[in-house]
């Protein structure tokens, strides 16, 4: 049978009616005003759908829009709740802004303290470098003085061993006078 043939359509409609009859749904003829036809068709489709069909009362309520408030019929309690919620949101936003400002201030203080500590560390490092350079210079001067002292000591001991009057004079000046 062809897809859109009269016999095929008749057979498909019969199978659909049989499946609905198995579920306890049968076709009825209903008389209603013209404006109610789309709502009734929508309610019928909600009750006869294969996946999750609704109970008749729930389908009629949903098709009729019973869960939606009338546009001009907002309750005063709902408006008060809305205003209270807006006020709470504004208060929470104000508190969040204050906390953000406090966090920014704390971060700025920490940054300044860190900069001060870094400057102190830099100055301390420079002082340590200066001290190391002056210690190296002092060590160099001490090594030079030691070398000169050793040189002078060698010259004195060489002069002490001189023969004759020169040697005696050197020994006497050095405090090392020996009787002849």
C-alpha positions in Angstrom: 0.0 0.0 0.0 1.2 3.4 -0.8 2.0 5.8 1.9 -0.7 8.3 1.2 -3.4 6.0 -0.3 -6.9 6.0 1.1 -6.5 2.4 2.3 -3.2 3.1 4.0 -4.6 6.2 5.7 -7.7 4.3 6.8 -5.6 1.4 8.2 -3.2 3.8 10.1 -6.2 5.6 11.6 -7.8 2.3 12.6 -4.5 1.2 14.2 -4.3 4.5 16.1 -7.9 4.2 17.3 -7.3 0.6 18.5 -4.1 1.7 20.4 -6.0 4.5 22.1 -8.9 2.2 22.9 -6.5 -0.2 24.6 -5.5 2.7 26.8 -9.1 3.4 27.6 -9.4 6.4 25.3 -12.3 6.7 22.8 -13.5 9.3 20.4 -16.3 11.6 21.5 -18.2 14.3 19.7 -18.2 17.6 21.7 -20.1 20.8 21.1 -18.4 24.0 22.3 -18.0 27.6 21.2 -15.6 28.3 18.4 -13.1 30.0 20.7 -12.8 26.9 22.9 -11.8 24.5 20.0 -8.0 25.2 20.1 -8.0 24.8 23.9 -9.9 21.6 23.8 -7.7 20.2 21.0 -4.6 21.1 23.0 -6.0 19.5 26.1 -6.9 16.4 24.1 -3.4 16.1 22.7 -1.9 16.5 26.2 -4.1 13.6 27.4 -3.5 11.3 24.5 0.3 11.8 23.9 2.3 8.6 24.0 5.1 9.9 26.3 3.8 11.1 29.7 0.1 11.7 29.1 -1.6 14.1 31.6 -4.7 13.5 33.7 -7.8 15.2 32.3 -7.9 17.8 35.0 -4.2 18.7 34.7 -4.5 18.8 30.8 -7.4 21.1 30.9 -5.7 23.4 33.5 -2.5 23.5 31.4 -4.3 24.1 28.1 -6.4 26.8 29.7 -3.3 28.5 31.3 -4.6 28.1 34.9 -1.0 28.2 36.2 -0.3 31.6 34.7 -1.6 34.7 36.5 -3.7 37.2 34.6 -1.5 40.0 33.2 -3.2 42.8 35.3 -4.0 40.5 38.3 -0.7 40.4 40.1 -1.2 40.0 43.8 0.0 42.7 46.1 1.9 40.2 48.2 3.9 39.1 45.2 4.8 42.8 44.5 5.9 43.2 48.1 8.0 40.0 47.8 9.5 41.3 44.6 10.4 44.6 46.2 11.9 42.8 49.3 13.9 40.6 47.0 15.2 43.6 45.1 16.1 45.3 48.4 18.0 42.1 49.5 19.8 41.9 46.2 20.8 45.6 46.5 22.0 45.1 50.0 24.0 42.0 49.0 25.5 43.9 46.1 26.4 46.8 48.4 28.1 44.4 50.9 29.9 42.7 48.0 31.2 46.1 46.8 32.3 47.0 50.3 34.2 43.7 50.6 35.8 44.2 47.2 37.0 47.7 48.2 38.3 46.3 51.5 40.1 43.5 49.7 41.6 46.0 47.2 42.8 48.2 50.1 44.3 45.2 51.9 46.1 44.2 48.6 47.4 47.7 48.2 48.7 47.8 51.7 50.4 44.4 51.2 51.9 45.6 48.0 53.3 48.7 49.7 54.7 46.6 52.6 56.3 44.3 50.1 57.9 47.2 48.2 59.3 48.6 51.6 60.6 45.1 52.4 62.2 44.8 49.0 63.8 48.3 49.3 65.2 47.3 52.8 66.5 44.0 51.4 68.1 45.9 48.4 69.7 48.4 50.8 70.9 45.6 53.0 72.4 43.8 50.0 74.2 47.0 48.9 75.6 47.5 52.5 76.8 43.9 52.5 78.5 44.4 49.1 80.1 47.6 50.4 81.3 45.7 53.5 82.7 42.9 51.4 84.6 45.4 49.2 86.0 47.2 52.2 86.9 43.9 53.8 88.7 42.9 50.6 90.5 46.3 50.5 91.5 45.9 54.2 92.7 42.4 53.5 94.8 43.7 50.6 96.3 46.5 52.8 97.0 44.0 55.6 98.8 41.6 53.2 100.8 44.5 51.8 101.8 45.6 55.4 102.7 42.0 56.3 104.9 41.8 53.1 106.6 45.1 54.0 107.1 44.0 57.6 108.6 40.7 56.4 110.8 42.7 54.1 111.9 45.0 56.9 112.5 42.1 59.2 114.7 40.4 56.6 116.6 43.7 56.0 117.1 44.1 59.8 118.3 40.6 60.3 120.6 41.0 57.3 121.9 44.3 58.8 122.4 42.7 62.2 124.8 40.2 60.7 127.0 42.9 59.3 130.5 42.9 60.5 132.2 45.7 62.3 130.9 49.0 63.6 127.9 49.1 61.3 126.7 45.8 62.6 127.1 46.9 66.2 125.3 50.1 65.5 122.4 48.2 63.9 122.2 45.7 66.7 122.3 48.6 69.3 119.5 50.5 67.5 117.5 47.3 67.3 118.0 46.7 71.0 120.1 43.7 70.5 123.4 45.0 71.7 125.9 42.3 72.5 129.0 42.9 74.7 132.3 42.5 72.9 
